[in-house]
Amino acid sequence: MSGDKTGTRAVVLGGSIAGLFAARVLADAYDDVLIVDRDVLVGVEGPRKHCPQSRHINGLLARGQLAMEEMYPGITEEIFADGVPTGDLAGNVRWYFNGRRLKQQVAGLTCVAASRPMLEKHIRRRTGDLPNVSFREQHDILGLVTTADRSRVTGVRVQNLAENHGEEVLDADLVVDATGRGSRTPVWLEELGYPRVVEERKKIGLGYVTQHYQLLEDPYDGDLSINPVASPQLPRGAIFTKTDGGRVELTTYGLLGDHPPTDQEGLYAWVKSLAVPDIYDALQHAVPLDEPVAFRFPTTLRRHYEDMDRFPLGLLVTGDAVTTFNPVYAQGMTAAALGALTLRDHLHTGTTPIPAQYFRDLARDVIDPPWEMTNTVDLTFPGVQGERTPQVRAAQAFLKLVQTAAVHDGGVTAAYMRGAGLVDKPEAMMRPAFVARVLWNAVRGTVAEKLGGRQTTAGRSSVAPSAPAASAPSPDDTLMSLK
């Protein structure tokens, strides 16, 4: 690829994680890669002004960690060496679904429990270390520059926010929009005479609050995180995880307009209302390190660029600017990493990527699987509007069986988390051996609970969730039996 370079330049709009991942792969194909952002980027270690979600938990799924490592060999260990704790997504995370604790089993799923600023700092440093990557900080992005017939994007108009020097045009062989949910590409396309991209939205009414603590006692018992997941019966959940700096990070959330308060007393009362007492009990022995901070996320959003009949050459879109997932499922950064690998596949020697081909592959390989997965889960909440097709209802029924079986079988938990972590494709859970295993454990668990007279109050079990459900033989409980 390097032999055909002739002074080419790619411009990335947006210096967040999606933009950094894009710049990393573009650096292998272009002589010059320029990242443009409104914020100061270089040397920043805390939350950024124009990235409000940097104050909240941002999860990198196991598949995202693998993609990040592929782009930046050795970066995972560098992050861990900077004081970031780690564990296994299925073996060291205490998951609760419907108020019931899943049985844990190591599944080879590496958790990177870094705060968003910590993760961004390492990715930005490794990207900035590339000799052909540079940053244009504190610049507003005004619009695109095109050829006279508007068939090709040839650059972008920007303005320095720190100095009043007027507009500046940055010439580019390729512009990649990574500006997030607020991307102006749909508007720019219409102004250039292209059709408006079709947008798909689903109102979930999500709100969450984050606070950091110093623990005086350790409630984890060797685990990395305690995660009670919202359910239709109680649409409130939380992630309570160890993170960098010896701190604990809590993000607690509610759906359909039921949002956590930001006053300290009210937040404690909210946490007490969760399906399990673990986090509330832990906070009785914790010192807050900052004030609770809120974030509102009314709708998910997907822009179907893959369905557009016309699209200008020299322009691509990535990350949240294409699809903004429900953040509860932590798919955004992983989709951005996988999107960068898709972009890399389209950077052929001496040619400009064909937008239609790129968007087709991005939709099929990166966006469709997690979008369909989360759509299935979101529609389990009666207040979420959307079409509940027979296929969706069947998927929901099977998912409920999986969650029930995982209470009793760590192998099911491991396989479930491999799917949720985007390491295995959704169809992996439809293999006959796995389906049989799920049915076996779901039935024996239900029978054992009925025989044992299991009682619940306000979603809290009166029996230790990790206690054996029944003394009964089971299939081979190694993960290999699921493959």
N, C-alpha and C positions, 0 to 999 in steps of 0.2 A: 504493500500500500504506500510505503514511504517513497518509493521510486517515482510515483506519478504526481507527487505534490508540486504545486506551482504557485505558492503563496496564497493558499486557500484560508478562508476564515469562517468559523462558525460563531454565532452569537447566541448565548443562552439568556433568556429573559427570566430572571428570578434566581436568587442564590440560596434558596432553601435546599433541603435534602434532595428533592427531585431534580433540581437544577444542577446540583453538584454531581449526582450520579450521571446525568446526561453529559455534563462537561467531561467527566472521566472517560467515557467511551468515545466522545468526539475528538478527544486529544490524540487518539490513535489514528485518526483519519484526516485531520486538518492541521495545517501549520500553526494556526493561531486560534485559540478558543477564548472568547471574552464573555465573562459573566457579569450581567448588569442587574443592579438591585438598588432599591431605595435606602436600604439600611447600610450602616457600617458593618462590614463582615470580617475583615482580617483582624485576628487577635481578640475577637469577641468571645467571651466564655460564658456569659449569662444569657437570659432570655432576650430576644430581639424585639424591638418596638413594633415592627410590622409582621410579627409572627406570634399572635396571641396564644396559639396552642403550645408554644414553647414553655409556657408556665405549667403545663399539665403533663400527665403521663402520656408518652408516645411509645407504643410497643413495636418492636421489630420482630416479626414472626420468624420461625426457624428457617423458612425458605428465604426470607429476606437476608438473614445473617449469612447464609451460604452464598447468595448473590453478591452481597457486599464483600465477602472474603474473596470471591472470584475476581472482582474488580480491583480490590486493594489487598493483595496477599499480605497476611500477617497483621491486619488491622484489628482483628478480634482480640488477639493477645495484647496488642497495644492498649486497647480500651480496658481490658481487665487489669493490666498493670497500672492503670491510672485510678485504681480504687473502685472499679465497677464490679459488683457481685454478679455471680452467675449460677446457673443451675439447669435442670432439665424441665422442660415445659410440662411433661406428664409425671415426672418422678419427684420434683422438688417444688411444685406449685400445689397449693391446697385449693382445689376447685370444688365449688358447691353449685349444683344445679337443682332447682326446685327445693332448695334448702337441704339437700342431701349431699354428703361428701363423696366424691369419686375416689375409688381406690387407686392409689398411686403406683406407677411403675415406670422406670426409666425407659425412654423411647429414643434416645439419641437426638433430642431436640434442644439445641443450645439456646438458652435465654441470655440476652444481653440486657441486663437491668440498668441501663444507663438512663439518666435524665436526658430530655431532648437537647438541651444546650451542650451536654457532654458528648453525646453522639455526633451532633452537628459539628462540634469543634474538631473532632478527629477526622471526620470525612472531609471537612473543609481544608484542614491542614494537608492531608494526603493529596487532595485535588490540587491545591495551590502549589504543592511541591513539584508538580509537573512543569517542565520548563516552558511549555507553550500555552499555559493557562494563566490568565490574568483577570483581575476584578476591576469593574468600573462601579465603584460604590457611590452611594448617595445621588443616584441618578433616577429621575422619573422616566418612565417609558411612555412616549406620546403616541406612537403609531408606526405602521409599516411603510416601507418604501418599495415600490414595485416598478416593473417595466411599464412602458406606455400602454401595452394591451392588458396589463394587470394579470397576466398569466404566471408571472414569477415574482417572488419576493426577493429583493436585492439588498435589503438592509432595514434598519430601524431608526426612528427619530427619538432622541433622548434629550433630556435637559438636566444640567447639574443643579441639584438642590442646594448645594453649599455655596456656589458661586453663580452670579447672574451673568452667564455668558451666552444666553440664548440657546436656540436649538442646535443640536449637532446630529449629523447623520453618520451612523456606523454601518459601513458597507459590509455585506456578508454573503457568502455563498449558501449558507443555511442558517435560518433562524429557528430556534427551538423555544417554544413558549412553555415555561415551567412556573408561571405566576400564580398557580393555585386556583381555588374555586372562583375567585374574582377575575379570572382571565377575561381580557377584552377581545380575544380573537373572534368570538361570535359576532361582535359588533363590527370589528374591522372587516370581516369577510363580507358582511352586508354592505358596508360602505364601498367595498370594491366591486359590488355587483354579483356576489356569490349568494346562493341560498342560505338562509339561517339554519344552522345546525339544529337538528331535533334534540331536545333535551328531555330526559326522563327524570322525574322527581317523585320522591315518596316522603310524605310528612311523618316524622317520627317524634317530633317535639322533645328532643333530647336536651337535657341541661346537666352540667356537671360542675363540681367544685373540687378544687385541689388544695391540699395543705401538706407541709412537710413537718416532720417531728424528729426529736431525739428520744429514743426509747431508754427508759430506766431499767426495764426488764425485757427479756427476749421472749416473745410469744410464739416464735416460729417453729421451735423444736426441730431445727435443721432445715426447714423449708425456706424458700426464697420469697414466696408471696402467698397471700390469702385472698382468694377471689370468689366471693359470692356473686353469682350471675343473676341478673334480673329475670323474672319469669312473668307469665301472664297473670298469675295470682298475686304477685308482688313485683311491680315494675320498677324496682329499685335494686341497684347493685353497687359493687365497689371493687377496686383493685388496691391492695394494701401491700406494697412491695418494698423490699430493701433496695437502696439505690446508692449512687456515688456519694462521697463525702461522709460516709457513716450515717447517713440519714435514712428515714423511712418516708416514702411518698404515698399519700392517699389521694386517689381520685374516686369520688363517689357520685353516682349519677341516677337520674330518674327519667323515665320516658313519658311521652304524651302529656307534657306540661307539668308533671309532678317533679319539681326540681328541688335540689338541696338548698338550704339557706346559707348565707355567708356570715351570719353572726355566730360566734363561737359556741354559745350555749345551744342555739338552734341546730348547729351542725352536729354536735354531740348527740342531741336528741334524735336527729335523722339517722345517724349511724346506729343508734340503739334499735331503730325500727327495722334494720336489715334482717334477712332471713336467719342469720346465725349470729351468735354473740361474740365471736372471736375478736373482731376489730374493735368493737366498743370496749370490751374487757381490756384489750391492749392499750387503748387510749387513756385508760385510768392511770397508766404508768408511763406517760409520754409527755414531753414538753414541746409545745408548738414552736416552730422556728420562724414562722412567717404568718401572714394573715390569709384566711381562706380566699381563694380567687375563683370566680365563676366564669363559665363559658356556655353559650347557647348554640345549639345546632338544630335548627328546625327541620331541615329536609336533607335527604341524600340527593345526589345529583349525578347523572351520567349524560355526557354529550356524545351522541352517536356520529362521530366523524366518519366512521367506517361506512355509513350509509349515504354519504354525500356523493353526488354524481360528478361534481366539479370541485377542485381544490387547487390552489396555486402551488406551483413548484417552489422549492426553497423555504418552505414553512412546515414545521411539524409541531405537535402539542404532546405534552407528557404530564404524568403525575396527576395531582388533584385538578389541574386545568382540564383534564379529560373526564375523570371520575372521582367524586368525593364520596367515599364509603362511610357507612355508619362507623364512627370512630371507636365505638365500644368493642368492635371486633379487631381493631389494630391492624387493618389490612393496607392502609394508605402508603406507609413507607416501603413495605414489601412490594406492593404493586409498582411503586416508583422505581425500585431496584430492578425488578423484572422488566419493566418498561425500558429501562436503559439497556438491558441486554438485548431486548427486541430491536431497539434503535441500532445497536452495534451490528446486528445481523443485516441491517439494511444499508450499511455504509460501505458500499462496494467500491472497488478501486476506480477512481476517475469518474464516478457518476454521482449525480444528486439522487438521494433517496426518492422513490416514488411514493407520494403521500397515501394513495389508495392502498398500496401493498402494505405499507407500514401500519396504517390504521386497522386494516383487516387482521393482520397478525396480532396486533396489540389487543384488539377486542376478543379474538378467539382464544389466544393463549394466556393472556394476562388478566383481562377484566371479567370475561364471562364466568369463569368458575367461582371466584369469590363473590361476585355480584349476585349470582343465582343462589349461592349458599346463604348469604345474609338476607336476601329477599325472603327466603323460606323461613328464616328465624324471625325476622321483623313481622311477618304476617301471622305469627302465632299470637301476637298481641291484638286483641279484638278491636282496639281503637285505631289501629293503623289501617289506612285505606289501601286497597289493592285487590287484584283479582286472585282469588284463591281457587285455582284450577284443580281438577282431580290430581294432577301430577304434584302440585304444591302440597295438597292435603296428604297425599301418600308419603311424600318426603318428610312432612312434619310428623306423621305417625311413626315412621321408622326412626326419626331422630329422637323422639321421646323414648322409644324402646332402647336405643343406643345409650341414652343417658341413664336409664334405669339399670341396664346391664352393667354399665361402668361403675355403678355404686358397689358392685360385687366382684368385678373382674378387672384387674389392672391392665390386662392385655387389651381389653376393649377401650379402656381409657387411653392407652398408648396409641392405638390405631385412630381413635377419634381425634386426638390432639395432633397426630401426623396430618390428618385431613384439615383440621382447623388451622394448622401451621403452614398450610399450602405446600407441604413436602410431598404428600401423596395426593393424587387426583381424586375427585369425588367418587369416581366409579370404583375405587379400591374398597370402599365400604359396602359395595354391592356384590362382592365375591361370595360364592356360596358358603365357603368355610366361615367367613366372618358373619354372614347373616345367621347361620346356624348357631354360632357362638352367642350372638346377641339374643336370639330367641331363647336359647337355653338359660342364660343368666337372668333375662328379664322374667321368665316364668318362675324359675326356682326362687328368685328374690321375692317376687310377689307372694308366692305360696308361703315362704318362710316368714314374711312380715305378717301375713294373716294368721298363721299359726302362733306367732309370737305376740299377737295383739299389739302391734306397733301403733302408738298414738302420737299425734303431732298437735302442737299448739302454736298458732301464728307462724306456721312454717318451720318451727324448730323441733327437731326430733328429740324424743325422750330416750332414744337409744343411741349410743355412740355411733356416728355415721360410718366409722371405719370398722365396726365390729363385724365378724363373719355373719353372713345372712343365713346360712344353713350348712349342715354337714352333709354335703352331697358331692358325688364325683363331678368333675368338669372336664371339658376338652383340654388338651395341652395348652398351658397358659403361657407359652412363649409366643413372642410376636411373630415368629416365623410361620406359625400356623395360619396367620391371617394373610399371608402373601402368596 
